[in-house]
Structure formats: structure tokens, C-alpha cells
Amino acid sequence: MTRLELDLDANGFLRDGEPHRIVSGAIHYFRVHPDQWEDRLRRVRALGVNTVDTYVPWNFHELPGGTVDFTGWRDLPRFLRLAGDLGLDVILRPGPYICAEWEFGGLPARLLAVDGLRLRCADPAYLAEVDAWFDALVPEVLPLLGSRGGPVVAVQVENEYGSYGDDAAYLRHLRDGLVARGVDCLLFTTDGAQDTMQQGGSLPGHLATATFGSRAPERLTVLRRHRPQGPLAVMEFWIGWFDRWGRPHHVRDPKESAASLDELLATGASVNLYMAHGGTSFGLWAGANHTGAHPYDSGYEPTVTSYDYDAPIGEAGELTEKFHAFREVIGRYVPLPEDELPARPPRLAPQRIVSSGRAPLLTSASLDALSTPVHRPSPEPMERLGQDRGFIHYRTRVPGPREELPLRVDGLADCAYVFADGRPLGTLDRNSPGDTLPLATGEDGVVLDILVEALGRVNYGPQMDDRKGITRGVSHGHQRLFDWQIHPLPLTDLSALRYSPEAQVHDGEPTFHRFTTELPAPADGFVALPGWGHGLLWLNGFLLGRYSAEGPQRTLYAPAPLWHEGPNELLVLELQHHGEALDLRDQPDLGPTTQAPSNEY
């Protein structure tokens, strides 16, 4: 039995009755291939930490239809046991909201289809959903609590709630729900080091922790104002940052960030490094931020596929300069492991791969192979049709003849590719809600196709009611357009597509491209798409993620467990500019960098 308690007299922690300093590193099992969990945990342990921290994303575990899954990649208990077997304590952050630059902050998209439901507050409809999630999750975790011989020593109540709201009844409901289901370890809250955030997110009688990345004495003074007694703990000490499409790759100087860590540890506080190993937001799991005052204002900023985070342990397991700088600092405060440092995992040899066939998306054959259409009077968002992520295709006929009139999409999320009789008409973006496209029609009218790409639901702040697709309607001039055929396109199964080497495609026409390559043995690789525009990339049926020529990310990480000895298949859905080949590389390229001043963390 392992018990972590507060020592109020000494303002520290007690672990099994002995004074204890938490030095933790964050790693998200859902951002690491499960065959690599043990390797990455060993690397985190080699950094010198005695604890690991992970979120639990509700929407990752809840499958379509409502089934909650804890197998395979979702086998949270296995991840926790691996950490314990390596001598690591675990801090668990089960939501229901996690942020984490993760799609919708970990909440299931189906909640957005429930009329009147209010997120992250004591709305009975939302609380009922949360209770059902806890009913599924907590029994998986109970055997792994420290009180029962497991590695889990602390559990978080919600996450950075003071950055969102101040509903104390909601926080109490979550706390009471965990306790009633048997969670008997240390419970805590996490909020920014600002008075309003601590006021809104903390719970009387429970440990309050802070999030920041520099100026530790100043920020800890704020925390101490709200918790005069008990340990000082920084649950997210930001040692890097995430990236947004169209912006440079964020890095933080290793020496400067190590000095900030040293300053923090010198205060006697405990710490969780965010992130020790960032990993990858594979598939379509990357979230977004929004800085606007309203959901369809400009200010929407989708996050890239890589979650490297400029962490000490790189996306593919590299032990970076920051790793060694941090290890040296950590060793001044807690004993370091004596084991030899892990070697870098093997890499694939570079090669160039050419296409063996193409399948245009907007043909009836492809659309019907990917989805069963539904008919609605008006366009409807994904959530109304039971879809969570991906694309959604809308088709109607605009009558004619008509002079050129502006075509407008109201309530667009996030990017629309528009076609008239199969001809690319242009694109529309939610960040320019007033934009229109000119459309004239002949005697027979035109078939209007609108393919909408969802780039990730907002995961932080007040604009989380982020429905995808078209939420309000489409107008030609002042006239609303009705009678729509809609194809939901989650793109979870591409096996029915048919590829032809003779298929002709032009820029602006969404098209699948098929590639094959033979490998002598699996190893880590990085796929680059020079000359391509924007789209998605699959490896052997697994969606690696989104790529874009706007960067910063220029390669997608393809971990060794996804490759096969012998033949391998890669599929690309290109939406804008069709390239000629893919490059398989042995080094990542996350793009041109920017270094934020330390006082911004």
C-alpha cells in the first residue's frame, strides 16, 4: 500500500509517512503507440522523476454507440501497471475535461447534439453524462490506487476549471462522485497562478496546485495566498509549448528552462514537468484554441498533429539537450536512477515513394463507398448526424439561369471546399465569416458541392460549443438554399475505395492517392510530403494525422509498430495541390522555430 498525504505542519507531502518531494513527468498514453509505452516510460524514469502524470480523455475511450473501451490502445490499467512496475508513482487526471490540446478537451462530441445541455457546470443533463463516464472509468482505476497496492497516489478533480467557470456545486459533485465510487487517494485541483483562476477552480479542504513555466517564487506566492498551509505543487510546469498551423514551431532554450526548473525546485515545491514526453496527436485528435468573443468570429487556431512540445524526450523518443540539462538539475534534489540511459530507437532508411493509383473523392462511387447519404431540408452539423470528426459533404442543386450572386455559408466550421458542377469554385474559412464566392448558373442550374473539413474542436476557453460542418445555412444572394444530400465522412474505413493509375486529377480536386513500399524490418520513420498542399495521411490503415504546406510541421511521425516487414501501404487525401511522391526520412522536421521569452510561460 502506498499512501500520499499532506503534512500540514511541514508544508510538504508524506509518502507512507515519510517526507516526500514529487518530481513528476507528464506522458499521455493516448499519444504514444501502446507497443512503445514501456520504452517511453523507461525514458521518462531515466530523466530522474519519481512520478508520472497522465490525463484520461473521455472521448478517446467512448466508442461510437456509447460503448466505453479499455482495451488495446485504450488499456489504461496496463499503462498504469507498467508505470508501477518501473517504480513510478502515478498522478491521474481523469477529467471529465482535460484540455491537453486534445479534441474538444476530451469531451464526447455527441454532447453538442443534446439540446440545451450546458458544459462544465451543474446542469443536470451534463452531470448525468459525467456520472455515466465515472461509472465506467472508476472501476478500472480502483484496483490501481495506492491504497490497494497500485501506483496511483493522487487524482485530479476536473482541470483548470478556474480558467472556465466558478460553479462550486459542479466541482463538489465531481469530488463527491469520485469519493462515492471508492477513490480514496489524495484529491487535488489545478489552476493557473492567478487569483481569479484559483478562486474559481479550487475546492476548500483539498490540495490546490498551479500551472506556469517561469518566475516560480512570484507564482507560488499567488498559490500560497489561497492555500496558507500544505504543500506547494506545480501540476504543469511548462517547459515547452504546442504548435498551431501557420505559426512557427515553439522551442524553449534548454539552459533557460532548466534554470527556471532549478529556481522552482529551490523553493521546496513539488513539480510535474509538462511535457516530459509529448508524443503525437495521431488521427484527428488534435484540438484547437479560439481567441474570439463569439464562436464564428475570427480567432480559431487549430493545433498541429505533432505534440513534440519541445519536451526533453522527443516525439520519437530522442533524449534531447533539454533532457540532459533537466536531468542534471533534478539530480540536485532527488536521487537519479543508476541505469544506463536508453539508446535512440532505430530509424528507417530514407527513400522516395511514388503513387500507384488515385481515387477522386467527389465522385458518386467514392462518396457512396465511404458513407450512406441522408437527406435534410437544410445543412446540419456533424453532431446532429452522429458524426464526431472528419469531413462532411453537402450537395444541392442551385436553379437557373441566374446572374452572378454571392454564395455565403453561415456558421461554418471549419473550412469549406466549394464546387459548381464539379469545378472548384474556391474555399471559405471560419476565420473570415463574411467572405462569399461568386456563383452564376445557366439554364439547367448547377450542382453545388460543399466539402467541409473539421480541423479540431476548441479545447480551451469559453468557445467550446464548437459544432462542426454547417450550423446555420447556405444562401445564394438573399435566398436560402434547401433540399440537401449529406454524406458524413469520418473516414474511418477506406477499404471500399477503388484506385486507378489512369485517374486524372487537378489541383483543387480532393483525391486519394495510394502508395506502396517494401521494408526489410519495421523501425521509426518520418513521412514528408514536399510539393503537396493540405490533407491526411494513413499508414497501413492507421491515420497518422493531418499535414499542411503552411507548416510549421513538415514531417509526420510514423512509429515502428505501424510498419510491416515486407509490403506497406500509404494513402494520402490531398485537398489542394497534388504532389508527385512521398519522402520517407530518418529525421523529423517540425519546421522553422520561434522562441518565446521565458516570462511568457
HELIX and SHEET records of a PDB file:
HELIX    1   1 TYR A   29  ARG A   31  5                                   3    
HELIX    2   2 PRO A   34  GLN A   36  5                                   3    
HELIX    3   3 TRP A   37  ALA A   46  1                                  10    
HELIX    4   4 TRP A   58  HIS A   61  1                                   4    
HELIX    5   5 GLY A   72  ARG A   74  5                                   3    
HELIX    6   6 LEU A   76  ASP A   85  1                                  10    
HELIX    7   7 GLU A  103  GLY A  106  5                                   4    
HELIX    8   8 ALA A  109  ALA A  113  5                                   5    
HELIX    9   9 PRO A  124  VAL A  141  1                                  18    
HELIX   10  10 LEU A  142  LEU A  144  5                                   3    
HELIX   11  11 GLY A  146  ARG A  148  5                                   3    
HELIX   12  12 TYR A  161  SER A  163  5                                   3    
HELIX   13  13 ALA A  168  ALA A  180  1                                  13    
HELIX   14  14 ASP A  195  GLY A  201  1                                   7    
HELIX   15  15 ALA A  216  HIS A  226  1                                  11    
HELIX   16  16 PRO A  254  LEU A  265  1                                  12    
HELIX   17  17 GLU A  321  ILE A  330  1                                  10    
HELIX   18  18 SER A  364  LEU A  370  1                                   7    
HELIX   19  19 MET A  382  LEU A  385  5                                   4    
HELIX   20  20 ALA A  560  LEU A  562  5                                   3    
HELIX   21  21 SER A  598  GLU A  600  5                                   3    
SHEET    1   A 3 LEU A   4  ASP A   7  0                                        
SHEET    2   A 3 GLY A  12  ARG A  15 -1                                        
SHEET    3   A 3 GLU A  18  HIS A  20 -1                                        
SHEET    1   B 9 VAL A  23  ILE A  27  0                                        
SHEET    2   B 9 THR A  51  TYR A  55  1                                        
SHEET    3   B 9 ASP A  89  ARG A  93  1                                        
SHEET    4   B 9 VAL A 152  GLN A 156  1                                        
SHEET    5   B 9 LEU A 186  GLY A 192  1                                        
SHEET    6   B 9 LEU A 207  PHE A 212  1                                        
SHEET    7   B 9 ALA A 233  TRP A 238  1                                        
SHEET    8   B 9 SER A 270  HIS A 277  1                                        
SHEET    9   B 9 VAL A  23  ILE A  27  1                                        
SHEET    1   C 2 HIS A 249  VAL A 251  0                                        
SHEET    2   C 2 THR A 593  GLN A 595  1                                        
SHEET    1   D 2 ALA A 288  HIS A 290  0                                        
SHEET    2   D 2 TYR A 300  PRO A 302 -1                                        
SHEET    1   E 8 PHE A 542  SER A 548  0                                        
SHEET    2   E 8 HIS A 534  LEU A 539 -1                                        
SHEET    3   E 8 GLY A 566  GLU A 574 -1                                        
SHEET    4   E 8 THR A 511  LEU A 519 -1                                        
SHEET    5   E 8 GLN A 351  PRO A 360 -1                                        
SHEET    6   E 8 ALA A 581  ARG A 585 -1                                        
SHEET    7   E 8 GLY A 525  ALA A 528 -1                                        
SHEET    8   E 8 THR A 555  ALA A 558 -1                                        
SHEET    1   F 6 VAL A 374  ARG A 376  0                                        
SHEET    2   F 6 TRP A 484  LEU A 489 -1                                        
SHEET    3   F 6 PHE A 391  VAL A 398 -1                                        
SHEET    4   F 6 VAL A 446  GLU A 453 -1                                        
SHEET    5   F 6 CYS A 415  ALA A 420 -1                                        
SHEET    6   F 6 ARG A 423  ASP A 429 -1                                        
SHEET    1   G 4 LEU A 437  THR A 441  0                                        
SHEET    2   G 4 ARG A 402  ALA A 413 -1                                        
SHEET    3   G 4 GLY A 469  HIS A 476 -1                                        
SHEET    4   G 4 GLN A 479  ARG A 480 -1                                        
END                                                                             
